[in-house]
Each structure stands twice: as C-alpha cells, then as structure tokens.
Amino acid sequence: MAKRFERVLVTGGAGYVGSLLVPQLLDLGYAVTVYDMMYYGTDFLPQENPKLTLVQGDIRDTAKIAEAFDGIDAVIHLACISNDASFELDEALSTSVNLNAFEPMVVAAKNAGVKRFIYASTSSVYGVSDSPDVTEDHPLVPVTLYNEYKGKCEPQLFKHASPDFVCVTIRPATLCGYAPRQRLDLSVNILTNHAVTNNKITVFGGSQMRPNLNVRDMCNCYKMLLELPDEKIAGETFNVAYENMSIMELAQIVKKIVEEEFPEKAPIDIVTTPSDDIRSYHVNSDKIRRVLGFKPEHTIEDAVRSLCQAFREGKLPNSMDDDRYYNVRRMKNLAAA
C-alpha cells in the first residue's frame, strides 16, 4: 500500500507501544515526531535517525503541542496516564491529562492542518459485561476514571471530524509481549515476570475475562490505519483484540511456555488469591476484520516467548524492582503532577 502521509506525530511515542512502533514507522520512510514527557527515557529510540524528532512536552501545554503539529500530516495519540491502576495517582493529574487536555489538543491538530487523527481509547470502556460478545455498540460501563475518561474523549474527537480532518477511534485490548520500553504491569507480562523471576505465578481472582492483543499486532494496526483510504475509517470506532481468556487461562499458558523456555525452572506453581479488580469483558473484534481486513497474527504464546527471550538476553534486569517497568511506581517516584 502506498504511503498516504509523510510526517507523523506520535504522542506518548516514548512509551511501551511507541518504543516498538516508532522505529517501524521510520523504517517505512515516515518522518516521525515523538511528543512525550520522556518519563522512561529515550535510549531505546533510534535517535541517530535523521527522520526522528523528539519533543519533550506535556499534552496539557496546548501552545507547545500546537507548535509540534506544524507540518504534521497524521497524529497517533497514545499519550495518557496509562492503565486503570495509574489512577492510584493524583486524580487531578489523571483528569487533566486524560480528559481536560484532549479536546484542546484535537482542535490544535485540526487548526495546524493535520489530515488524520488516530485515537487510542481502550476496550476497558466496557467495564464489566457478561455479554458473550461485546461489540462497538455495547454500552460503556466504566468502573474506573481511566476508562470513563477514555470513553468521554471519543465523542469530543468526532465532534471536530471533517472531510479534511479524518478521525478514527480504536479500543485496544490489554497488550502483551516484549517492546524496548517494557511494561511489566500488564496481565500477561506480570504473570510471565513472576514465572521467570520467582518460579511462581500469583493469580488475583482468576475467573475475570480479559481480551488480549500482542503489542506487535497493535503496531501493525496503527500502520494500517495510516494507510487506509479516508472513507474506510472516517468516524469509525473499532475494537482491536485477539484472544479473550480468563486470568487463570492466561496463567496456565504462561506456566506452559516458561517451563518450555526455562526447563530448569519447572515446575512453576500457580497460587490464587482474591482480587478487587472486577473488570471482566469478552470483546468481539469482528468489525475491524470485516471492514478493514485486519486480523492479528501474534498470539499470547508468542508474547510470552518474546518476553522469555528478552529475559534470556538480559534485556530486563532487575525486573521486579526497577520502576521503569511500572507506570504507577515510576510516576509516584517522579512525583508527577
């Protein structure tokens, strides 16, 4: 597919997804601007690439981001106080970043002549649902401020859509697998870290259903959304998930793969303990396959193997204690405000 755009800005581009996506975009020939607070550093980005521009900035600084939007063709908006647990942080911080900053940023992008805006919402907007198939028109039943705000931003984006400013929202599942700026506070990644590091997996609850998506497929989805014709995506919302499994099923996959990858660690025990995290939903991603032809190719097993390889190669030192793998811990330690 021919490139439709030349210059792409990725907010939060120095995060988990961005650390994998940005080098791929550069390899495809895009000029990429990363706009990020850089809380986790930038060592993992190919800073020697002349087509990469790094801007250390806060999305709440509308004047600064408006300046960064100058000359940009497409925006992939990843920046946020990410994941439900992050709302242990100051509520005012999360409200200002995830909600209040959003619409002014969208307006700034449109005013700067950006042609396409891709918004990463979340499948956790569905909260708790016993529906066997949660499609895009399912009611949003947020159980945390994180998923409430993610959902509230969606109509704010579409309000500004026009033929010259094409907007699309995706609701990704919980991501998993290795990326250069690793997160170890997401379900499959947590379980794998515990299995490799402690020879034991602790499952909180276990029956909750969670949709999952390999971070490599997430990157493939964003690349596709940059290339598709306007009429395919304008004003649309898509679930992006692959395998829906219970937390206990995830733990059993992790146990199996880690024991294969590190036979000396077998047997790895699975211990269950109660959880107050009640989020449970079974996401249906038929629409993105039907309308856009997008089909994930990388499994949860692949994600666990990629993490095992990273552990084996020494890429995840001090994986239990280093706060760079844990969003909430890092932001608390930085006293983010």
N, C-alpha and C positions, 0 to 999 in steps of 0.2 A: 504494500500500500504506500502511495506517495506521501511524503510529509506535507501536511497542510500548513504547518506553522514553523517559524524559525526560532522564536525566542519564547522560552517557557520559564515562568517563575513558580517555584515550589515553596509555599510557606511551610515551616516545620521540616525543611528539607535535610536538616542535620539530625533527624530522629531515626527511629527504627526502620520505617518504610523508606524514608528518604535516602538513608545510607546505602540501600540496595538499588533504589530507583534512579537516583541522580546519575551515577556512573553509567547506567544503561541508557539513559536519555542522551548523555554526552556521546556514547558510542554510536548512537543513531544519527548523530550530527546536529542535534539541537544545541543552541546556546542556552545555558541554564543559569538562572539566578536562584540562589538559595537565600531565603529570608527567614532568619531563625534567631532565637536568643542564644543559641550555642551553649546551652547548659551542660551538654555532654561532650563538648569539644568538637573538633572538626578534623582530627588526624586521619579519620577513616575516609574522608572525601578526597578525590584526586585533584588537589589544589594546584598541581602543576599544569592542569589542562587549561589552555588559554580561553576556552569557551565557557569556563565556570566562573561565575561571580558570586562571592559570598558577602551578604549584607547582614551584619549583626543588628537585629532590630526586633522590636516588640510590635505585634499586630495592633496593639492599642494605640500606637503612635501613628495616627492616620496620615499625618503630613509626611512622615518618613516612608511609609509603605506606598503612599501615592507617588512619591518620587521614584521608588523602586519599580513601580508599574510602568513607568515611562518607556515606551518602545516594546513592551511585552505583548505577545500575541495570545498566550493562553496561561491560565493560572490553575495549578493543582493545590487546593487548600487542605493541607494536612495539619497545620499548627493548631494545637489546643492543649489545655491541661488534660492529659490523656488518661483514660480509663476510669472506671467507676470509683475505685479506691482512692484516686487522687483527690476526691472531694473530702478526704480527711484533712486536706489542706484548708487554708483560709477560704471560706465561702465567697468572700468579696473578690478574691483573686480569680477564682473559677468563674464567677458571674461576669466579671469584667472582660476576661479573655474569651470565654466560650460563648457568651451571649452578646454583651454590650458592644464589643469590638466588631462583631460580624458584619452588620449592615453597613456601617460607615466604610468598612474595607471593600465590600462589594460595590458600593457607589463609586469609591475611588478607582477601582479597577475599570468600571464601565466608563467613567469620565476620561480615563487615560487611554481609552481605545482598545482595551483588551477584548478579544473576539470570543473567547471561550472560557468559562469558569466551571471547573470540576470540583464539587464539594464532597468531601469525605464525611458523611454522617456516620451512623453506626446501627447495626442490627439490634443493639440493646435498647433502641427506642421502643421495642415491643414489650420490654419488661418481663412480665410473667404471662405466659399463654399456654393453655392446654390444647390449643388447636393443633391438629396433626400437621398442618401446613400453613405457616404464616407467610402470606403474600404481601406485596407492597401496599395493598389497600386495607390491611388489617389495622384496627385502631391502635394508636400509640398509647401505651400504658406505662409511662416511665416510673421506675421505682427509685431512681437517684437523680440528683440535679444534673449529673453528666448527661444521662440520656434524655432528660427533659429539655435541656438547652440545645442539644444536638437536633432534636425534633423541632424545636421552635425556630431554629435558623433556616430550616428548609423553605417555608413559605416566604421568609424575608429575602431569600435568594431569588425565588421565582417571580416575586413582585417586580424585580428590575430586569427580567429577561426581555430581550427584543431580538429581531432578526439579526442585528449586528452584535448582540451580546448573548451568546448561546449558553444556557445554564443546564447542568445535569447534576443530580444528586445520586450518590451511591451509599448503600448501607452495608458496609462490610461486616463479616463475621469476625469472631476473635481470631487474631492472626497467630501464626506459629512458625517456627523454623529459625534458621540462622540468618543474621544480617550483620554487617560490620559494626553498626551501633546496636549491640544486642540488648533486647529486653528479656529479663528473666522473671517478670511479674505478670505473665500471661499464662493461661492454664496449662497448655501442653509444655511450654518452656519451663514453667515452675516444676511440673512433675518430672521432667527429664533432668533438670538440675539436681533435684533431690535424689533421683535414682542413681545418677552418676557419682554425685559427691558424697551421699550419705548411705548408699545401698538400701535406701528405704523410701517409699513413697507414702506421704500422708495425704489422704483424700478427705476434703472438707465436704461433708454431705455425701454426694455420690450419685444421687438419682437425678440431679438437675441436668436438663438437656441443654447443650451448647452447640451452636453452629461453629465450625472452624474453617479456616482458609489458610493455606500455605502462603507465607509472605512473598514467595516468588510469583504465585498466581496474582496476588494483589498488584504487584508491579506490572505484570502483563496486562491487567485490566486497565490500569492508568494509561499505559502506552497505547492501547487500543482506543480509549476514549479521546485521545489526542488526534487520532487519525480518521475517525468515522465522519461521514457527512453530517452536516448540521441537523437535517431532518430526522435522522435516526435517533438523536439523543435530546433534542431541544425540549426542555420542560419535563423530562422524564426522571423517574426515580427507580433505581434498580437495587434489589438485594444482591449481594455477592457472597455466596457461601459455597462450601463443598460438602463436607461430611458433618452431619448432625449426630452427635453422640452424647451419652451421659458422661459425667466426670469420671465415673467408675470405669466405663469402657475405655476412656482415654488413658486412664492409669494402667489398664491391662495391656494396651498397645505399647505404652512406654516401657513397662516391665519386660515385655517380649523382645522389643528391639534393643534395649540397653543390655539385656542378658546376651543377645546375639553379638552385639558390638564389643562388649566387655565381658567375655565369659567368666573371667576371674571374679567378677562382682556377683555372680549368681549364687544363691537365689536372692532376688530383691523382694523384700516384704512390702505388702500393701497394708497400711493401717488406716482405718476410717475414724473420723472424729466429726462431731456435729458442726454445722455451718449456719451462719445467719445471712449468708448470701443466697437469696431465694431466686435470683434471676434464672428463668428456665423458659426456653422457647425453641421451636423447631422451624427453621427458616426454609422457605421454598425459593429457589433461585431459578425457576423455570423461565421467568420473563427475560432475563438477560441472555439466556441461551437461545430462546425463541426469537427475540427481537434483534439482538446484536451478534448472535452466534458465538458468545463467549462461554467456554467450558474450561473449568480448572483442570490442570493436568498433574498437579503435585499433591500427593496425599499427606495425611498426618504422619504416616510411617516415614515418608521422605523427610518430613520436617524433623522428626526425632533423629533420624540418621544424620542429617546435616548438623544438628547440634552435637551429636556424638563425635562426629569428625572434628568439629571445632574444639571440643574438649581434648580430643586426642592430639591435636596440633598445637595445644597450648594457647589458643586464642581467647579463652575465657578464664583467665586466672582469678583466684580469689572470688569465685562466683557466688558465694553465699554472703560475703561481707562488703564487697565493693559497691558503693551506692550508684555507680554509673549504670548498673544494670536495672535499677529500680527507680521508677519515676518519682514516686511519693517520697522515698528516702532522700533522693538527690535534692528535690525541691525544698524539703524541710531543712536539709543541711545548708542549702544556699540561702535559706530564709527568703524564698521568692515572694514578691509582693506585687 
